[in-house]
Amino acid sequence: MPQLFFVPNLDDQVDHCDLDQERSHYMCRVMRLETGAKIMAFDGAGKIFSTTIKSAHPRQAKLSVDALLSSEERNKNEIAIGLSLIKGGAMDRAIAQATELGAQRIILLQSDRSNVSLKKERMDKKIEHLKKVAISSCEQSGRSIVPEISRPHSVPEIIEVTKQYFSWRAFLDPKGTPFPNQIALQRRLVIIGPEGGFSKQESNALSVAGIKGFRLGPRTFRAENMPAVSLTALQQASGWV
């Protein structure tokens, strides 16, 4: 599949689109695309378009919108992760892996043993950075829906805000039962703890809320690799639909 390029606010009802400076620089300077180049662009909400670069200006490029190629919607079978905050580049890698493996929602988690704590302004900047990581992963992997990334929640908060939306919820627990081999298609959520795992109080709260604890074999994985491991297991159990 040809590489996709993220272009916000694309619309098949208009015949052209102006790119902002960041997207213009990426296409014209980084990717060295020129006027007349045909590209596939997506809006981040599931629509993929065929477009043509009408003006390859590095500060404000222009695209003509040729046709809507496909449209995907968030649906009743979407998957999501609750992801504890991790320091530095490891968080970027975790977000990238979650995006490539199909997470449509990423709910950040500030748990008792999280070793990252940021004030609101820095957290807002961090989330904007993580959204850019997710966009880049969509472009690389061919996904057309950029996952929603939430502000950090505590364990009690994530229990409450997800109970009506997700019909299947689980958390990773080294003392839990083996991860199931088959999971019916539905809205599914896997909650991943920090490096030190969930506290006893948090594990109890998750279990009391009816969220099942599962283990993924005898190995101990790095926190940054857990989105890839858990989402691969979840996708495999659900048939990669």
C-alpha positions in Angstrom: 0.0 0.0 0.0 1.4 3.5 -0.9 2.3 5.7 2.1 -0.5 7.8 3.5 -0.1 11.5 4.3 -2.1 13.1 7.1 -4.0 16.2 6.1 -6.5 17.5 8.6 -9.9 18.8 7.5 -9.9 17.1 4.1 -13.4 17.1 2.6 -14.6 15.4 -0.6 -17.2 18.2 -1.0 -14.4 20.7 -1.9 -11.9 20.6 -4.8 -8.8 21.8 -3.0 -7.2 22.1 0.4 -4.5 24.4 1.9 -1.9 22.7 4.1 -0.6 24.2 7.2 3.1 25.1 7.6 4.0 21.8 9.4 2.4 19.6 6.8 3.7 21.7 3.9 7.3 21.5 5.2 7.0 17.7 5.7 5.7 17.0 2.2 7.9 19.5 0.3 11.1 19.6 2.3 11.3 16.2 4.1 9.6 14.0 1.5 10.7 16.2 -1.4 7.4 16.0 -3.2 6.8 18.4 -6.1 4.0 20.1 -7.9 1.9 17.5 -9.8 2.8 14.6 -7.5 -0.1 12.2 -6.8 -0.5 11.3 -3.1 -2.9 9.4 -0.9 -4.1 11.6 2.0 -6.2 10.8 5.0 -8.1 13.0 7.5 -7.4 11.0 10.6 -11.1 10.1 11.0 -11.2 7.2 8.6 -11.4 8.8 5.1 -8.7 8.3 2.5 -8.5 10.5 -0.6 -6.5 10.6 -3.8 -5.0 14.1 -4.2 -2.6 16.0 -6.4 -0.1 18.6 -5.2 -1.1 21.8 -7.0 1.5 24.0 -5.3 4.6 22.6 -3.6 5.3 25.6 -1.4 7.2 24.6 1.8 5.2 27.0 3.9 1.7 26.6 2.4 1.3 23.8 -0.1 -2.0 23.3 -1.9 -3.7 20.0 -2.8 -6.5 19.3 -5.2 -8.9 16.6 -3.9 -9.4 14.2 -6.7 -11.6 11.5 -5.2 -12.7 9.8 -1.9 -11.1 6.3 -2.0 -12.4 4.7 1.2 -14.1 5.5 4.5 -13.8 3.7 7.8 -15.7 4.6 11.0 -15.1 3.9 14.6 -17.4 1.0 15.2 -18.8 -1.3 17.8 -15.8 -3.6 17.5 -13.1 -1.0 18.3 -10.2 -1.8 20.7 -8.5 0.5 23.2 -5.8 0.4 25.8 -5.3 2.1 29.1 -1.6 2.9 29.2 0.4 4.0 32.2 2.7 6.9 31.7 6.3 5.9 30.9 9.4 8.1 30.8 11.0 9.6 27.7 11.2 7.8 24.3 9.7 4.6 25.7 6.3 6.3 25.8 6.7 7.3 22.1 7.4 3.7 21.2 4.5 2.4 23.2 2.1 4.8 21.5 3.5 4.0 18.0 3.0 0.2 18.6 -0.5 0.7 20.0 -1.4 2.7 16.9 0.0 0.3 14.4 -1.8 -2.6 16.1 -5.2 -1.0 15.8 -5.9 0.8 19.1 -8.5 3.5 18.3 -8.5 5.0 21.8 -5.5 5.3 24.2 -6.5 6.3 27.7 -3.5 7.5 29.6 -3.2 6.2 33.2 -1.6 7.8 36.3 -1.4 4.9 38.7 0.0 4.6 42.2 3.3 3.4 41.0 3.7 5.6 37.9 7.1 7.2 37.9 6.0 10.1 35.7 4.1 13.1 37.0 3.7 16.3 34.9 1.9 19.6 35.6 -1.0 20.5 33.4 0.9 22.7 30.9 3.6 20.1 30.4 1.1 17.3 30.2 -0.9 19.2 27.5 2.4 19.5 25.5 3.2 15.9 26.0 -0.2 14.8 24.7 0.1 16.9 21.6 3.5 15.3 21.0 2.0 11.8 21.5 -0.7 12.7 19.0 2.0 13.5 16.4 3.7 10.2 17.2 0.3 8.4 16.5 -0.2 10.4 13.2 3.3 9.3 12.0 2.5 5.7 12.9 -0.7 5.9 10.9 1.2 7.2 7.9 3.8 4.5 8.2 1.3 1.6 8.8 -1.6 2.6 6.5 -4.1 3.2 9.2 -6.7 5.9 8.5 -8.0 6.5 12.0 -5.7 8.4 14.4 -6.4 7.1 17.9 -7.9 9.4 20.5 -5.4 10.1 23.3 -6.9 11.1 26.6 -5.5 13.0 29.6 -4.2 10.8 32.4 -6.8 9.1 34.6 -6.5 7.4 37.9 -7.6 3.7 38.2 -10.9 4.7 39.8 -11.5 7.2 37.0 -10.7 4.7 34.2 -13.1 2.2 35.8 -15.9 4.7 35.8 -15.4 6.4 32.4 -15.1 3.1 30.5 -17.9 1.0 32.2 -20.7 2.1 29.8 -18.7 2.0 26.6 -16.7 -1.2 26.7 -18.4 -4.5 27.0 -15.1 -6.4 27.4 -12.5 -5.0 29.8 -9.4 -6.6 31.2 -6.2 -5.6 32.9 -2.8 -7.3 32.8 -2.0 -9.2 36.0 1.0 -11.5 36.4 -1.2 -13.5 38.9 -4.2 -13.6 36.7 -5.6 -16.4 34.6 -4.1 -17.0 31.1 -5.1 -14.6 28.4 -8.1 -16.1 26.5 -7.6 -17.7 23.1 -10.9 -16.5 21.8 -12.7 -13.2 22.4 -15.9 -12.2 20.7 -16.0 -9.1 18.6 -17.1 -6.1 20.7 -15.7 -2.9 22.1 -12.6 -4.2 24.0 -10.2 -2.5 26.5 -6.9 -3.7 27.9 -5.5 -1.8 30.9 -1.7 -1.8 31.2 0.0 -1.0 34.5 3.3 0.8 35.1 6.8 -0.8 35.4 6.1 -1.8 39.0 2.6 -3.2 38.3 -0.6 -2.1 39.9 -0.8 -1.6 43.6 -2.8 -4.1 45.6 -5.6 -1.5 46.1 -5.7 -0.8 42.4 -5.8 -4.5 41.4 -8.6 -5.1 44.0 -10.6 -2.1 42.6 -10.3 -3.4 39.1 -11.4 -6.9 40.1 -14.3 -5.6 42.1 -15.5 -3.6 39.1 -15.7 -6.8 37.1 -12.5 -6.1 35.1 -10.7 -9.4 34.6 -7.0 -9.9 35.3 -5.1 -11.9 32.7 -1.4 -12.9 32.4 0.6 -13.2 29.2 2.8 -16.2 30.0 5.8 -16.4 32.3 7.9 -13.7 30.8 8.4 -10.2 32.1 8.2 -7.6 29.4 9.3 -4.0 29.3 6.4 -1.5 29.9 7.0 0.0 26.5 6.5 -3.4 24.8 3.2 -4.2 26.6 0.9 -2.5 24.1 2.4 -4.6 21.3 2.2 -7.8 23.3 -1.3 -7.3 24.7 -2.8 -6.0 21.5 -1.3 -8.8 19.4 -2.8 -11.3 21.8 -6.2 -9.4 21.7 -6.2 -9.2 17.9 -5.3 -12.9 17.6 -8.0 -13.9 19.9 -10.5 -11.8 18.0 -9.5 -12.9 14.5 -7.7 -9.7 13.4 -11.0 -8.1 12.2 
